[in-house]
C-alpha cells in the first residue's frame, strides 16, 4: 500500500491495521522536543518486503528507525510493529546501526561478536545454554558467508567482512524484521553490490521484512519492492517507479526536482542543494 505525502494525504482515507503488514503507521508524527521532524505519515509495509528509506540528511530517516525500535515515542498518531506497539529489546527485530568501521586494534573475534547478539535484547544470565547460542551464531555466520574469517580479530577484517558479521549479529536471534541504517555508506562499490545481493538472498531465505536506509538507490533498484522517501517534513511510499519521478519528488519537496536516467538505467536526482552533495547516483 502506498503512503500519501504527509502534508496532504490523497482522498483522506484512514489506514486500518492490515493482516500481512509488518509495519503500519496511522497519522504518525515525530519530533525532538518542540522541533517537529515529520507528521501525518500514513503507510503500511507488507511482511516479507524490501523497502529502501531515502531522502536528504536530516529528513528523519533514522528517526523512523528509532521509533520502530521503541527508542523514541511518536509525537502523534499510531505505529504498529509486527502487530504490537513498538518496544525496546524486541527479539523479533534485528538491527544494524549506522557506524564506521571498527577500530583496527579491536581484538574480539568475529564469532564472539556475533554471539553477543544471541541475548542482546536481555539483561542478566544467558538463556538457553552455550551450545544453543553457539549453534545460532554459527548458523548466522554461515548464512552471510563469513565462516572463513569469523575466528579472526574483528578489527583486522576489511569493511565488507565486518559488515557481513554485523549482519550476522542482527540475524542471530532469528528476527522477523531487519532494520539497517546506511549499511553501505563505508563500503566501496564492489562490496556495496555484494552486500545488497546478500541481504536480498538472506531476506528471501528467512522470509524477512527489510527496511534499509541508503543514499544511493541505484544498487538497490533491482532488489527493492518499495521506496519510502522523506523530505521537508513529508513522506511518500510506493514502488520505485511511482516515487522516484520528477513529478512526485517535486510534490514532496514543494520545489522543482528533476529525475534523470542515463543509458545504463542509473537514476540521478537533481535540483536541490542537499541532493547535489549526496546524489542518488
Buried (B, 14 or more C-beta within 10 A) or exposed (E): BBBBBBBEBEEEEEBEEBEEBBBBBBBBBBBEEEEBBBBBBBBBBBBBBBBBBBBBEEBBBBBBBBBBBBEBEBBEBEBBBBEEEBEEEBBBBBBBBBEEBBEEEBEEBBBBBBBEBBBBBEEEEEEEEEEEBEEBBBBBBEBBBBBEBBEBBBBBBEBBBBBBBBBBBBBBBBBBBBBBBBBBBBBEEEBBEBBBEBBBBBBEEBEBBBBBBBBBBBBBBEBBBBBBBBBBBBBBBBEBEEBBBBEBBBBBBEEEBEBEEEEEEBBBBBBBEBBEEBBBB
